[in-house]
């Protein structure tokens, strides 16, 4: 079936550096994408979203890029902090219809001091 | 912001017993709630879509008679794991969509960790 996948399961970066987490999706009908952060033992926390009519969206220290041509999504975190250490999931859905979220594999981001 | 609450956050039960997990939307109404299961070091897998006032829609491979879902009000959905076995031990997470927000943002509960002995 269709799924959302991630290229890297783990990523380690130095504190203060920028990090980029990638995601590939396969459902061409998806038009809404979300990045979630999940800390150990907790539920996913919304970070940023983007609709398919956009290719870039910026938040506070985070930027999401969407490339619909190659069905690729990325999350950029600027000036990483220890508190950014977590597992990051991308998810896809459709604004209309069942609106079920399909989650990617997840990337564990570790911030080294 | 919108809050989704789950209870209990942790539960340990004996094999063969049933466990009920509650999911509440605290400051918004949710006609639809979603139940996910997450095994250690894995992603969230959608189990079922809970619809207020009607039967839940289960994903392929999820036993509806084992995972009973009730969505009796616009703020409460329950998941009952019947005759639980050790392989049912997992992190169960619910989510609800707040359609009053422009994007219909999906909010997640803090999860319920089930351990079946």
Interface residues (C-beta under 8 A of the other chain):
Chain A: X32 X34 X36 X41 X42 X43 X44 X45 X46 X49 X51 X89 X93 X95 X98 X99 X100 X101 X102 X103 X104 X105 X106
Chain B: X4 X6 X32 X34 X36 X42 X43 X44 X45 X46 X49 X57 X91 X93 X95 X97 X103 X104 X105 X106 X107 X108 X109 X110 X111 X113
